[in-house]
Amino acid sequence: MAPWCYCFLCLLIRSLSGTPSNSPGESRNPWAPAPVAAGEVVKTAGGVCKFSGQRLSWWQAQESCEQQFGHLALQPPDGVLASRLRDPVWVGQREAPLRRPPQRRARTTAVLVFDERTADRAARLRSPLPELAALTACTHVQWDCASPDPAALFSVAAPALPNALQLRAFAEPGGVVRAALVVRGQHAPFLAAFRADGRWHHVCATWEQRGGRWALFSDGRRRAGARGLGAGHPVPSGGILVLGQDQDSLGGGFSVRHALSGNLTDFHLWARALSPAQLHRARACAPPSEGLLFRWDPGALDVTPSLLPTVWVRLLCPVPSEECPTWNPGPRSEGSELCLEPQPFLCCYRTEPYRRLQDAQSWPGQDVISRVNALANDIVLLPDPLSEVHGALSPAEASSFLGLLEHVLAMEMAPLGPAALLAVVRFLKRVVALGAGDPELLLTGPWEQLSQGVVSVASLVLEEQVADTWLSLREVIGGPMALVASVQRLAPLLSTSMTSERPRMRIQHRHAGLEVRSLRLREASTRGCLFTMPGGRPEGPGHIHIPASEVRRLLRKGLSGVTVIHSWFTSRVFQHTLEGPDLEPQAPASSEEANRVQRFLSTQVGSAIISSEVWDVTGEVNVAMTFHLQHRAQSPLFPPHPPSPYTGGAWATTGCSVAALYLDSTACFCNHSTSFAILLQIYEVQRGPEEESLLRTLSFVGCGVSFCALTTTFLLFLVAGVPKSERTTVHKNLTFSLASAEGFLMTSEWAKANEVACVAVTVAMHFLFLVAFSWMLVEGLLLWRKVVAVSMHPGPGMRLYHATGWGVPVGIVAVTLAMLPHDYVAPGHCWLNVHTNAIWAFVGPVLFVLTANTCILARVVMITVSSARRRARMLSPQPCLQQQIWTQIWATVKPVLVLLPVLGLTWLAGILVHLSPAWAYAAVGLNSIQGLYIFLVYAACNEEVRSALQRMAEKKVAEGPMALELPQHSPPLQTRRDRLWN
């Protein structure tokens, strides 16, 4: 049978059996479930999910779901839904970096165009480079994906070292661009850096001579890193930097094979390894100036004629290359795609809110919707909150529609119904989301005019007569806090309109307001920054203060100016919706408690400001602030209840505490950073919330174990009746001071709520930890006198030891408090301020003690090894080599293991926490086991303590009733025990 006849026969049989033929878009499996249709709603384990018929970018998809009062699927689809998806879908993310589109700014810059791979295209820095013990190189590059051969982005050649430094890369067709760093001729492996998509990407490489540590970053993410690359030797001085070529000789030796093919701009070189936060600033075209050797300037380069003329381009910083999470139904695995790529998505809801949203069209109060749409001759307010919006909303249309909406709401006499309120809130969400999908619009949109309209409309729907409507929607959209979130989204957009001639903007309309203000940090470095709230006075209630220490910290981070944003809401709608109708006041336990509740807790703080943010060109900056808020209403305050995003929202109190209470105002301190027991940390280190929580938990548990061990050791010294001696007295003082300090450390988290208690705990911890380290120094001096000096003369006496252990710390703490009374305590937690010189009042003495004890330990180890060698020769005149090595190793390791925690040398890890997260965990672990070590060395393995306990046991046995039955000739207990053992 001919092949075509066989194919025709198959089609005939399939058609007769009713099985359709496979078309390109259909599943090959006839039993496979049908794909999800556009707009179809599918039940899931957590509620319902609606499959969108649109393909949008990640931010646009997130905005579309929020406008429909849902959210992107926060986890991979399960059950039947997973098998019915055909294409990858966007997945939501709770992390802050993706919640908002990055703030981008336009920058016109010169670009070197390497459009052909030739040996005569390069750009050379005129001035030679100095010796580099550390470096960072960053550039924006557009790689030619059609060129698969390795090429050099840049290279540095020294007089005696052609391959002193290089960054090489090559493209895998349809895959990724792999890059490798070369330092002093040592080549790191080629590792995936960024997608081979022909787009602009930001690439950075860092290297340090110490340990040969290197790292490769692209588009703000750390892609690779290791140690051992060119370790121990710097990049020699006199190096020549060349862009786009590999140097086989000093400043030359170019070849076609290693020539760059693509575009390169914005190259910067630093003589230091930048931190991830500093690299983020470099990616946002705001490079840190500290240690900068070369700032991008084509005029400082010798450019070959074939690269001229220089091309100028408009670059968005940071370039739109972020990746967002996806779920792929093929392999059923999570992945990522470029956030601006259009993808399908799912909007998910809880079951009950979704049912109520379905019924929204039947709710009363549709008149406002029809009137606004009739005046606009367009669909402005959608009557169905679950319907998708098709078609873009231009800024001009948004401004016009806001004016119509404000006019209709101002003329409306009857309270808004739930349907109309949902439609208004949804439209405001659409307006503030205009810049989510178009980075160019963030730079050109008429945000001031739009902000005026949004604030006016928001104020009109916060009238007290709408409180009942808000309350009915509390479980559907989260109450008026959803409106607050929309207004807050305006502030970063409004900041793009700020100029040096107009550094401040304020928009206010009755119940809502917004203020954006540019701040030059150098002008505010001495006294901090004071911002007056509407209706407030600088000397009275109603202002916000950023401490001078915080301003100086921002200056040290390289920031010269920031944008401070405040938004405030004065409507009583928040009181009605946040309290809830089913809560009752809590009865006080006593009359005194009743008076206190009557005077303070019955006052509800209705502040004129509920949100404050600080932004720079790279995004939001974490800054501590003090709020002085004026009381606006007297009403019963109900006990705090767990906040829920589905019950109207709640005030965020994490990291905030009441600093002072007054009859008509309250002062609050807020700082959203956390701390844990790495007391020797001298630099601020930014960590994620999960890492901070884990370190804080480990610190608390470790301190608890150490505190129990130290307390047990101290009680044993007191109860066991150990004979008095210099060594015993030193041990007692050390265990007591260290146990007391760690006890205060465990209570410091609860002391943050009260400013006076926090200062007291900080002073106590500072003093007691200094006392502990002073007695560690005394331990070292006593060890030196007993082991190294071996003096038969009496020591300096306990008076000198007590003066060192207790007197010196008193002087240090007193001087520190006198010199830094206002910058003594760190903002947000109870410990010394790392942003001022206060931290060195602890770190300085500790470093002195650790240095002295290190020298003492080294000398003791030398003597121990020498004694072990002599003892081994006496026992065996001709010992074997292996026995000699083992004897010396044990003689070295044993005193180190025993004396390292006693002398406090485990605390050295605390100084290195800014280098790597591993050092933070090491510092917490080593400091936590210090008390346990001291217990083992001083109590469990101490012969004097064991002998004292044994004498107590023997005395108790001798005084007991069984003592009369013992024969007179019975040997002592120890002798009988030895016989039994033998």
Secondary structure, DSSP 8 states (H G I E B T S, - for coil): --HHHHHHHHHHHHHHHT-----TTS-S-TTS-----TT-EEEETTEEEEE-S--B-HHHHHHHHHHTT-EE-SS---HHHHHH--S-EE----SHHHHS----EEEEEEEEEE-S--TT--EEESS-B--BSEEEEEEEEEE-TT--S-EEEEEEEETTEEEEEEEEEEE-TTSEEEEEEEETTEE---EEEEESSSSEEEEEEEEETGGGEEEEEETTEEEEEES-SSTT--B-TTBEEEESS--SBTTB---STT---EEEEEEEEESS---HHHHHHHHTT----TTEEE---GGGEEE-GGG-S-EEEEEEES-S--EEEEEETTTTEEEEEETTS-B--EEEE-HHHHHHHHGGGGSS--HHHHHHHHHHTS--S-S-TTS---S---HHHHHHHHHHHHHHHHH--S---HHHHHHHHHHHHHHHTTTSS-HHHHHHS-HHHHHHHHHHHHHHTTSGGGHHHHHHTHHHH-TTHHHHHHHHHHHHHHHTT--SS--EEEEEETTEEEEEEEEEGGGGTTT-EEEE-TT--TTSSSEEEE-HHHHHHHHHTT-SEEEEEEEEE--THHHHHHH-TT------SSHHHHHHIIIIITEE---S--EEEEEETTEEE---EEEEEE--EE----------TTTT-----TTEEEEEE-SSEEEEEE------S-TT--S-----HHHHHHHHHHHHHHHHHHHHHHHHHHHHHHHTT----HHHHHHHHHHHHHHHHHHHHHHHHHHTT-HHHHHHHHHHHHHHHHHHHHHHHHHHHHHIIIIII---S--S-HHHHHIIIIIHHHHHHHHHHHH-SSSSB-TTSSSB-TTSGGGHHHHHHHHHHHHHHHHHHHHHHHHHHHHHHHHHHHH-SS--HHHHHHHHHHHHHHHHHHHHHHTTGGGGGGGGTTT-HHHHHHHHHHHHSHHHHHHIIIIIT-HHHHHHHHHHHHHHHHHSGGGGGS-TT---HHHHHHHHH-
